[in-house]
């Protein structure tokens, strides 16, 4: 809730250069694409868990890793979006 209020109330000081803005936008795009790929991997591992219960531990470990990385990516995207408010 605070993040949404901050985004609405923030007044840009225009301290970011055009190159930095472009760099941040590219980073957001890369993180978004990585998140989409990892979400597809999670779907695959969930199916494998159901089809192959013998290797359950291996699939569960990979699921946890992908979920952690997705969470980190989303947090980083939020941070970059807040930085972009100053363009």
C-alpha positions, 0 to 999 in steps of 0.5 A: 500500500505504501508503494502505491501511495509513494508512486502517486505522490512522488514528484520527479526531480529529473536526476536520471539521464536518458542513458540510465533510464534506458538501462533501467528499462532494459533491466526491467525487461530482462527480469520480466522475461526471466520471470516468465521463463521460470514460471513456465519451468515451475509449471513443468516441475509441478507436472513432473511431480505428479507424473514421476513421484520417485524423483519428488525431492529433486523436483521440489528443490528445483521448484523452491529455487525457481520460486525464490528467484522469481520473488527476488526478480519481482522485488528488483523490478519494484525497486527499478520502477521506483528509481524510474519515477525520477526520470 
